[in-house]
Amino acid sequence: MSVASFFAQLHWIDWAVLALYFAFTLAVGLYFVRRASSSTQEFFVSGRNLPWWLAGTSMVATSFSVDTPLVVTGVSRSVACWQRLCSRSSGGARRS
């Protein structure tokens, strides 16, 4: 399926949801740009006055960043490979 045919299949409600999402994101971004440009403390810690839902959303979004799946996959692979190597070199754990 090409990109053009995918967009052609979207219903008007899909476009409305996308437009509302982008408008909300832009509004939040513009609000915090003005706030953050007032001082260094506002920029880094939002003046220590951020709504709980926005701080939580930021933390969740950070945990779903691009590098997180790569790091988790790498750690899982290295731990699993290390455990397999240790169990083979020591004869493995055998149950009786």
VMD Tcl script that builds the backbone (N, CA, C; Angstrom):
set m [mol new atoms 288]
animate dup $m
set s [atomselect $m all]
$s set {name element resname resid chain x y z} {
  {N N MET 1 A 0.850 -1.172 0.000}
  {CA C MET 1 A 0.000 0.000 0.000}
  {C C MET 1 A 0.897 1.236 0.000}
  {N N SER 2 A 0.632 2.131 -0.929}
  {CA C SER 2 A 1.430 3.348 -1.002}
  {C C SER 2 A 0.922 4.380 0.012}
  {N N VAL 3 A 1.746 5.357 0.280}
  {CA C VAL 3 A 1.393 6.406 1.239}
  {C C VAL 3 A 0.186 7.187 0.746}
  {N N ALA 4 A 0.131 7.469 -0.536}
  {CA C ALA 4 A -0.984 8.233 -1.088}
  {C C ALA 4 A -2.303 7.482 -0.923}
  {N N SER 5 A -2.293 6.174 -1.159}
  {CA C SER 5 A -3.535 5.405 -1.007}
  {C C SER 5 A -3.925 5.280 0.462}
  {N N PHE 6 A -2.939 5.253 1.350}
  {CA C PHE 6 A -3.242 5.214 2.787}
  {C C PHE 6 A -3.969 6.489 3.206}
  {N N PHE 7 A -3.443 7.645 2.811}
  {CA C PHE 7 A -4.069 8.910 3.176}
  {C C PHE 7 A -5.430 9.089 2.495}
  {N N ALA 8 A -5.603 8.510 1.327}
  {CA C ALA 8 A -6.882 8.602 0.632}
  {C C ALA 8 A -7.971 7.822 1.370}
  {N N GLN 9 A -7.598 6.831 2.172}
  {CA C GLN 9 A -8.570 6.009 2.890}
  {C C GLN 9 A -9.015 6.636 4.212}
  {N N LEU 10 A -8.343 7.692 4.660}
  {CA C LEU 10 A -8.708 8.308 5.930}
  {C C LEU 10 A -10.050 9.026 5.821}
  {N N HIS 11 A -10.850 8.867 6.834}
  {CA C HIS 11 A -12.170 9.486 6.913}
  {C C HIS 11 A -12.019 10.899 7.483}
  {N N TRP 12 A -13.037 11.735 7.363}
  {CA C TRP 12 A -12.943 13.104 7.863}
  {C C TRP 12 A -12.710 13.137 9.372}
  {N N ILE 13 A -13.251 12.170 10.103}
  {CA C ILE 13 A -13.051 12.147 11.563}
  {C C ILE 13 A -11.580 11.869 11.902}
  {N N ASP 14 A -10.918 11.053 11.076}
  {CA C ASP 14 A -9.483 10.800 11.268}
  {C C ASP 14 A -8.688 12.091 11.128}
  {N N TRP 15 A -9.023 12.860 10.095}
  {CA C TRP 15 A -8.339 14.139 9.877}
  {C C TRP 15 A -8.628 15.112 11.018}
  {N N ALA 16 A -9.875 15.104 11.526}
  {CA C ALA 16 A -10.236 15.997 12.633}
  {C C ALA 16 A -9.451 15.648 13.896}
  {N N VAL 17 A -9.329 14.355 14.188}
  {CA C VAL 17 A -8.556 13.929 15.364}
  {C C VAL 17 A -7.093 14.334 15.211}
  {N N LEU 18 A -6.532 14.125 14.035}
  {CA C LEU 18 A -5.141 14.531 13.792}
  {C C LEU 18 A -4.956 16.034 13.947}
  {N N ALA 19 A -5.899 16.810 13.412}
  {CA C ALA 19 A -5.807 18.268 13.508}
  {C C ALA 19 A -5.906 18.725 14.966}
  {N N LEU 20 A -6.815 18.139 15.735}
  {CA C LEU 20 A -6.943 18.492 17.154}
  {C C LEU 20 A -5.678 18.122 17.927}
  {N N TYR 21 A -5.129 16.964 17.636}
  {CA C TYR 21 A -3.895 16.538 18.302}
  {C C TYR 21 A -2.755 17.526 18.015}
  {N N PHE 22 A -2.576 17.870 16.757}
  {CA C PHE 22 A -1.496 18.796 16.408}
  {C C PHE 22 A -1.744 20.192 16.973}
  {N N ALA 23 A -2.992 20.641 16.995}
  {CA C ALA 23 A -3.305 21.950 17.574}
  {C C ALA 23 A -3.013 21.962 19.069}
  {N N PHE 24 A -3.391 20.907 19.785}
  {CA C PHE 24 A -3.120 20.812 21.218}
  {C C PHE 24 A -1.618 20.779 21.488}
  {N N THR 25 A -0.902 19.971 20.714}
  {CA C THR 25 A 0.551 19.876 20.881}
  {C C THR 25 A 1.220 21.217 20.622}
  {N N LEU 26 A 0.795 21.905 19.592}
  {CA C LEU 26 A 1.358 23.217 19.278}
  {C C LEU 26 A 1.045 24.231 20.369}
  {N N ALA 27 A -0.186 24.216 20.894}
  {CA C ALA 27 A -0.567 25.155 21.953}
  {C C ALA 27 A 0.257 24.925 23.219}
  {N N VAL 28 A 0.416 23.670 23.619}
  {CA C VAL 28 A 1.231 23.360 24.808}
  {C C VAL 28 A 2.675 23.787 24.571}
  {N N GLY 29 A 3.196 23.505 23.386}
  {CA C GLY 29 A 4.568 23.889 23.064}
  {C C GLY 29 A 4.782 25.394 23.096}
  {N N LEU 30 A 3.862 26.144 22.513}
  {CA C LEU 30 A 3.992 27.604 22.521}
  {C C LEU 30 A 3.887 28.179 23.928}
  {N N TYR 31 A 3.007 27.617 24.735}
  {CA C TYR 31 A 2.871 28.084 26.116}
  {C C TYR 31 A 4.170 27.876 26.890}
  {N N PHE 32 A 4.746 26.691 26.775}
  {CA C PHE 32 A 5.954 26.409 27.543}
  {C C PHE 32 A 7.204 27.046 26.956}
  {N N VAL 33 A 7.190 27.376 25.667}
  {CA C VAL 33 A 8.325 28.118 25.094}
  {C C VAL 33 A 8.402 29.498 25.734}
  {N N ARG 34 A 7.257 30.137 25.866}
  {CA C ARG 34 A 7.247 31.463 26.492}
  {C C ARG 34 A 7.688 31.377 27.946}
  {N N ARG 35 A 7.223 30.368 28.640}
  {CA C ARG 35 A 7.595 30.210 30.044}
  {C C ARG 35 A 9.078 29.896 30.185}
  {N N ALA 36 A 9.563 28.985 29.376}
  {CA C ALA 36 A 10.946 28.519 29.504}
  {C C ALA 36 A 11.958 29.583 29.116}
  {N N SER 37 A 11.584 30.517 28.275}
  {CA C SER 37 A 12.544 31.527 27.833}
  {C C SER 37 A 12.727 32.648 28.857}
  {N N SER 38 A 11.965 32.612 29.949}
  {CA C SER 38 A 12.085 33.692 30.935}
  {C C SER 38 A 13.310 33.541 31.837}
  {N N SER 39 A 13.729 32.312 32.137}
  {CA C SER 39 A 14.919 32.111 32.981}
  {C C SER 39 A 15.469 30.704 32.785}
  {N N THR 40 A 16.678 30.497 33.268}
  {CA C THR 40 A 17.298 29.176 33.169}
  {C C THR 40 A 16.566 28.160 34.032}
  {N N GLN 41 A 16.119 28.588 35.222}
  {CA C GLN 41 A 15.384 27.667 36.094}
  {C C GLN 41 A 14.053 27.252 35.449}
  {N N GLU 42 A 13.388 28.168 34.796}
  {CA C GLU 42 A 12.153 27.814 34.093}
  {C C GLU 42 A 12.438 26.810 32.976}
  {N N PHE 43 A 13.562 26.996 32.290}
  {CA C PHE 43 A 13.896 26.107 31.176}
  {C C PHE 43 A 14.155 24.689 31.641}
  {N N PHE 44 A 14.949 24.529 32.712}
  {CA C PHE 44 A 15.361 23.186 33.126}
  {C C PHE 44 A 14.366 22.485 34.037}
  {N N VAL 45 A 13.727 23.177 34.953}
  {CA C VAL 45 A 12.825 22.520 35.908}
  {C C VAL 45 A 11.433 23.136 35.936}
  {N N SER 46 A 11.098 23.913 34.942}
  {CA C SER 46 A 9.782 24.540 34.809}
  {C C SER 46 A 9.369 25.285 36.069}
  {N N GLY 47 A 10.334 25.942 36.687}
  {CA C GLY 47 A 10.049 26.703 37.898}
  {C C GLY 47 A 9.549 25.848 39.050}
  {N N ARG 48 A 9.788 24.549 38.948}
  {CA C ARG 48 A 9.306 23.577 39.947}
  {C C ARG 48 A 7.801 23.683 40.157}
  {N N ASN 49 A 7.092 24.017 39.090}
  {CA C ASN 49 A 5.645 24.179 39.160}
  {C C ASN 49 A 5.026 23.631 37.874}
  {N N LEU 50 A 4.981 22.306 37.759}
  {CA C LEU 50 A 4.456 21.648 36.577}
  {C C LEU 50 A 3.320 20.734 37.002}
  {N N PRO 51 A 2.207 20.720 36.273}
  {CA C PRO 51 A 1.110 19.828 36.656}
  {C C PRO 51 A 1.565 18.363 36.646}
  {N N TRP 52 A 0.994 17.575 37.534}
  {CA C TRP 52 A 1.408 16.173 37.663}
  {C C TRP 52 A 1.210 15.412 36.359}
  {N N TRP 53 A 0.125 15.699 35.643}
  {CA C TRP 53 A -0.163 14.941 34.434}
  {C C TRP 53 A 0.844 15.240 33.336}
  {N N LEU 54 A 1.353 16.466 33.304}
  {CA C LEU 54 A 2.332 16.817 32.282}
  {C C LEU 54 A 3.705 16.242 32.623}
  {N N ALA 55 A 4.065 16.268 33.886}
  {CA C ALA 55 A 5.339 15.658 34.300}
  {C C ALA 55 A 5.306 14.150 34.042}
  {N N GLY 56 A 4.181 13.517 34.365}
  {CA C GLY 56 A 4.050 12.082 34.121}
  {C C GLY 56 A 4.092 11.736 32.649}
  {N N THR 57 A 3.426 12.542 31.831}
  {CA C THR 57 A 3.449 12.317 30.388}
  {C C THR 57 A 4.866 12.457 29.845}
  {N N SER 58 A 5.590 13.423 30.346}
  {CA C SER 58 A 6.967 13.613 29.909}
  {C C SER 58 A 7.837 12.414 30.285}
  {N N MET 59 A 7.643 11.891 31.484}
  {CA C MET 59 A 8.437 10.732 31.919}
  {C C MET 59 A 8.104 9.497 31.085}
  {N N VAL 60 A 6.834 9.282 30.789}
  {CA C VAL 60 A 6.442 8.132 29.973}
  {C C VAL 60 A 6.967 8.285 28.557}
  {N N ALA 61 A 6.865 9.485 28.005}
  {CA C ALA 61 A 7.361 9.715 26.650}
  {C C ALA 61 A 8.862 9.487 26.575}
  {N N THR 62 A 9.580 9.853 27.620}
  {CA C THR 62 A 11.017 9.629 27.650}
  {C C THR 62 A 11.339 8.143 27.659}
  {N N SER 63 A 10.531 7.359 28.385}
  {CA C SER 63 A 10.805 5.923 28.452}
  {C C SER 63 A 10.486 5.215 27.141}
  {N N PHE 64 A 9.709 5.840 26.268}
  {CA C PHE 64 A 9.404 5.256 24.967}
  {C C PHE 64 A 10.215 5.887 23.849}
  {N N SER 65 A 11.338 6.482 24.187}
  {CA C SER 65 A 12.142 7.130 23.158}
  {C C SER 65 A 12.749 6.079 22.226}
  {N N VAL 66 A 13.388 6.543 21.185}
  {CA C VAL 66 A 13.920 5.649 20.160}
  {C C VAL 66 A 14.999 4.728 20.706}
  {N N ASP 67 A 15.844 5.230 21.590}
  {CA C ASP 67 A 16.961 4.408 22.036}
  {C C ASP 67 A 16.572 3.364 23.082}
  {N N THR 68 A 15.449 3.514 23.760}
  {CA C THR 68 A 15.078 2.575 24.811}
  {C C THR 68 A 14.914 1.146 24.294}
  {N N PRO 69 A 14.150 0.901 23.230}
  {CA C PRO 69 A 14.057 -0.488 22.753}
  {C C PRO 69 A 15.411 -1.057 22.335}
  {N N LEU 70 A 16.270 -0.213 21.777}
  {CA C LEU 70 A 17.595 -0.692 21.375}
  {C C LEU 70 A 18.432 -1.082 22.576}
  {N N VAL 71 A 18.387 -0.267 23.632}
  {CA C VAL 71 A 19.161 -0.564 24.831}
  {C C VAL 71 A 18.638 -1.821 25.504}
  {N N VAL 72 A 17.329 -1.929 25.644}
  {CA C VAL 72 A 16.734 -3.096 26.293}
  {C C VAL 72 A 17.069 -4.362 25.514}
  {N N THR 73 A 16.998 -4.287 24.192}
  {CA C THR 73 A 17.345 -5.443 23.367}
  {C C THR 73 A 18.807 -5.815 23.552}
  {N N GLY 74 A 19.673 -4.821 23.555}
  {CA C GLY 74 A 21.096 -5.093 23.744}
  {C C GLY 74 A 21.400 -5.696 25.102}
  {N N VAL 75 A 20.782 -5.164 26.145}
  {CA C VAL 75 A 21.008 -5.697 27.497}
  {C C VAL 75 A 20.469 -7.116 27.589}
  {N N SER 76 A 19.287 -7.351 27.054}
  {CA C SER 76 A 18.699 -8.692 27.090}
  {C C SER 76 A 19.588 -9.691 26.362}
  {N N ARG 77 A 20.093 -9.283 25.233}
  {CA C ARG 77 A 20.953 -10.178 24.457}
  {C C ARG 77 A 22.251 -10.471 25.202}
  {N N SER 78 A 22.863 -9.440 25.748}
  {CA C SER 78 A 24.146 -9.662 26.416}
  {C C SER 78 A 23.987 -10.488 27.690}
  {N N VAL 79 A 22.915 -10.249 28.439}
  {CA C VAL 79 A 22.686 -11.033 29.658}
  {C C VAL 79 A 22.380 -12.470 29.297}
  {N N ALA 80 A 21.517 -12.678 28.300}
  {CA C ALA 80 A 21.158 -14.041 27.902}
  {C C ALA 80 A 22.377 -14.778 27.352}
  {N N CYS 81 A 23.188 -14.100 26.545}
  {CA C CYS 81 A 24.387 -14.744 26.004}
  {C C CYS 81 A 25.374 -15.078 27.122}
  {N N TRP 82 A 25.538 -14.186 28.078}
  {CA C TRP 82 A 26.444 -14.419 29.188}
  {C C TRP 82 A 25.963 -15.603 30.032}
  {N N GLN 83 A 24.667 -15.681 30.288}
  {CA C GLN 83 A 24.133 -16.792 31.078}
  {C C GLN 83 A 24.314 -18.109 30.338}
  {N N ARG 84 A 24.080 -18.126 29.042}
  {CA C ARG 84 A 24.274 -19.349 28.263}
  {C C ARG 84 A 25.733 -19.755 28.265}
  {N N LEU 85 A 26.634 -18.788 28.133}
  {CA C LEU 85 A 28.056 -19.086 28.120}
  {C C LEU 85 A 28.485 -19.669 29.464}
  {N N CYS 86 A 28.032 -19.074 30.547}
  {CA C CYS 86 A 28.399 -19.559 31.880}
  {C C CYS 86 A 27.837 -20.951 32.135}
  {N N SER 87 A 26.605 -21.199 31.719}
  {CA C SER 87 A 26.005 -22.492 31.993}
  {C C SER 87 A 26.663 -23.585 31.163}
  {N N ARG 88 A 27.126 -23.260 29.961}
  {CA C ARG 88 A 27.805 -24.272 29.129}
  {C C ARG 88 A 29.203 -24.551 29.648}
  {N N SER 89 A 29.894 -23.499 30.090}
  {CA C SER 89 A 31.276 -23.710 30.523}
  {C C SER 89 A 31.336 -24.409 31.877}
  {N N SER 90 A 30.280 -24.271 32.675}
  {CA C SER 90 A 30.294 -24.927 33.992}
  {C C SER 90 A 29.557 -26.258 33.956}
  {N N GLY 91 A 29.178 -26.700 32.791}
  {CA C GLY 91 A 28.454 -27.945 32.696}
  {C C GLY 91 A 26.951 -27.762 32.787}
  {N N GLY 92 A 26.534 -26.533 33.033}
  {CA C GLY 92 A 25.101 -26.253 33.101}
  {C C GLY 92 A 24.496 -26.726 34.398}
  {N N ALA 93 A 23.424 -26.105 34.736}
  {CA C ALA 93 A 22.708 -26.516 35.949}
  {C C ALA 93 A 21.799 -27.676 35.590}
  {N N ARG 94 A 22.032 -28.816 36.225}
  {CA C ARG 94 A 21.219 -29.992 35.916}
  {C C ARG 94 A 20.326 -30.312 37.081}
  {N N ARG 95 A 19.127 -30.660 36.733}
  {CA C ARG 95 A 18.175 -31.033 37.762}
  {C C ARG 95 A 18.143 -32.544 37.884}
  {N N SER 96 A 17.982 -33.017 39.091}
  {CA C SER 96 A 17.898 -34.472 39.256}
  {C C SER 96 A 16.498 -34.905 39.562}
}
mol reanalyze $m
mol bondsrecalc $m
mol representation Tube
mol addrep $m
